[in-house]
Amino acid sequence: MMKLRPFFALGLLALIFFATPARAATTTVSFILVNDIYLMDAVQAADGKRRGGFARLAAIVKAERAKGGHVILAHAGDTLSPSLMSGFDRGAHIITLTNAVRPDIFVPGNHEFDFGKATFLQRMGEARFPLYGANLRGPDGQPLPNFKDRSIITFDGVRIGLTGTTYDGTPLTSTPEDLRFTSTVDTTRQQAETLRREGADFVVAVSHASRAQDFEIKATRAADLILSGHDHDLLVNFDGLTGLVESTYDAHMLTIIDATIQVKESNGRREMTWWPQFRIIDTATVAPDPEVAALVDGFQKEFTKEMDVPLGTTQYELDSRNAVVRTQEAAIGNLIADAMRVSLRADIAIMNGGGIRSGAVYPAGAQLTRKDVLAELPFDNRVVTVEMSGIDVRRAIENGLSLLPNAAGRFPQVSGMTIEADATRPPGQRVLSVKVGDAPLDDAKVYKVATNDFLARGGDGYTMFSDAVRLLPDPDSPLLANEVMVYIRQQGTARERVEGRIVFK
């Protein structure tokens, strides 16, 4: 019988006693994604069914949590504004309802900043759920109170890394004042890589980001699952390695990702594989949660008392649908711009179509109420007057027409001026002529221009406004919705119609 040599036997024993055995851990986590939920109650859709709202969202979340598995509710931002009631309470009811649903991770969207820094911080201080904002900092460069950059939680031995980022274009689209925003894409990648170094097996990035940014983040392969908000449409994208998901707005449809994650560890090295199952929940099929429905009903009753006060009637049809106000002269755009110009006694007024939000059609003879005005103008904007040269007015109009034929929020609704343009020409060269009243626009003349404070800060690409001389500080300027209400009440009948203020050749 052959004998083992002593040194060979010792080596064999070393392999037996000192080699690390392979170990495995497996878990399944259900990620529920909600994003861009502005309205507290369900609305009737084109098929006649009611969808969305916090009560249906709550019912889905409660049902998933009741199953006893691992559930992470991710909120990808945009909720404090815009909505009718938020125009009154600046999102206070939204925080109450979101507290009732209890997200496990929340990242602010650009609309969280619509009422300014102080209101944002107040509302976030009222939140009873985890806040994330890795690319959001105070003016001193430090994280904001109660916000974190990332975290790791462990389910069944599998380490789940979470990070959250907000939209870095927020300073141009909202009112964060001196809050600072670093790159959404770069910060997400850096935080995901840091989570890997800190031991995360599976990395989830919750981000309020544009669709282009979503795919930039996905291309880095830094995160395994990206849960996004901002674009409002349903997106489920998976290429075998990385998942990218966005649910529709107002919780009309919710997406649940059941992620089965397996980690194998050998010799100190952990290797992760995962596979998702995607569930798309049409909330028309969901019975509202009674507790949250009662909260919503209480808010609705409180709000209704103040909102149904009539202001005047329409002489012509008013149409605020996106395809109208963001591509062409609209009667409702003329009404709002006229109210701005008249109330501030300006030469001209420019209103961005994207600031008109309800998507409603008011027939001729319809009664307009406070509720209607606030539905159209939910952003708590102020009417700002500036002094601008004619050449800068022309640049402003060019900017407003620059994205045609695509519908864009920057499209100008105007008062006191008529414009002829050719949308087939290159951007920046589309304006053929402009008249202020009956006179041609004078490039050298200084005009008094009424606009909203969002555009006055350079929002939607209107950078020429940010350099203009303000005639009043923004806090001293009147609220846009109030000025429109006063204008309609004084007129009694809203006579605005499409009349050739913007003509395309």
Phi, psi and omega in degrees: 000133183285138178257146175284139174292148183306314185289330178290320178297320179296319179295321178296319178297322179298318179297321182292316189268337187248343177291139181278122179291149178291135178234154182224148175223139181224140176213161172235128180238132176261113178263121176257127182247126168235144179206153174053055178251105186257322186267133185283336184244165178290157176232157180277127181269181185298333181273007178087357181264151180268133182225157169086187180092163186288329182292321177289320175302314181298322181297318179295314182296315180297320180295319179292317180293329181291343180291339177090003178272193179269121183232133173235115175269116181253131176247114185266022167092169185074095180203328182295336183199156357264143170201165183301309184288328178298332175297337179264312187254008177054042172085008182298319180293329179295319178295319178301315181290323179291324174300326180290333181270330175061072173300153175270342174207132180230130172243137180289144170263178181297329182285351173293343185255009186296334182260012176097169185297314185298316179293320177303310181295323178297312181295319179294329176291337178273351183290140177245042180212158185293132180252133179234141178193073187294335180254015181248127182222158174285175180298340178271003179084003182264155176302152179282156179304135176073001178263145175234160179272323186195168176200164175232129174239152185242127175239119175053037179085356179261129184266118181258119177265133179240136171218157182219139178224152179254177186283121183284353174273006183304319179302337179266345185245352182211205188229065179278356180059239187265012174292149186250145180230122173267176185302127177299313184292309184295319181293320177300315179298314181297318181293321178295318178295322177296319177300321177298315181295330181276001172109006179292135176273321185230126186248129178245125177250118175259122189216135170268105191210157176290163181299321178299319178293323177307311183286333172295316178297316180300320183294337179287340183061018181286323180253152177273327181223127180247122179248113193241160171224175172116324188266347172077351182255164180279126179223126171229114185225125181212127183246018181096345178238309187236136176256142177226123187223141168220134175272165178286168184284159176057023177060031174297316173227138177245147178249132174243129179249110175271102185261117173266119188240128179238134179237127174249132181239129178213130180054039176080001181253129181253129178238132185247138168230150180211162176210133182259152163242127184258129175241123177255120184257116173278113187288354172296339182266004188251131175282132182299145174292126186296325181293314180288326176300323178294321176299313180300315181299321178296317178295320182297317181295319179297320185285322185299328181305324186264345194265340188269014179290121182286147180245320183179185181238162179265137174273327179233164179295139174246133185231115182251019178294148184307316184298340179268301189289344181257007181223347189201167173302134180231141181301320180291328174295320177297319179299311182294316180295321177298318179299320179296312184293316183292315185293328180260002180051050181264166175285318181217166175222144177229123179239135177281135180301330180292345177275357178256114204241348193285331182069035185249163173239123179251113182290164175301136181088001180286149176271129178262133181243174173302321180301318180297315181296316181289332174294323180281330186233072188270002192270002180062029180288158174248154176271118183250139176249134180228162173253126184223148174286158178301324181294326177286328174298317178297319177298323179296317179294320177301318178298318182296331181263000193292335185262359176300145013274002178288142175293133184215143180298337182282352183305132187274131165256127195234162175218143178083005182212157173233143188229134168247134185213163177233105185286354178275347179281164181298147176305139183093349181230027188266337182282122178268320178201154177222135172240139171252112191066235179257001185253145176299146176301129179261113184303330184269345184282149176262126181248149173269118187242129173263134177210182176265161187294336176295311178293325181297336176273003181097010181295155180058029177083004179276060183294335180297333178290325186294338179266355184283158180283121177281135177272340175216146171299148182307315182297339180268355181277149185286156177289134183300312182300321179296319181294323177292319177300313181298318181298314180296316181297320180292323181285327184080315177232128177277109187262002183295143177211173174287121190224013178093027176289330176230116183238131178257129180268000000 
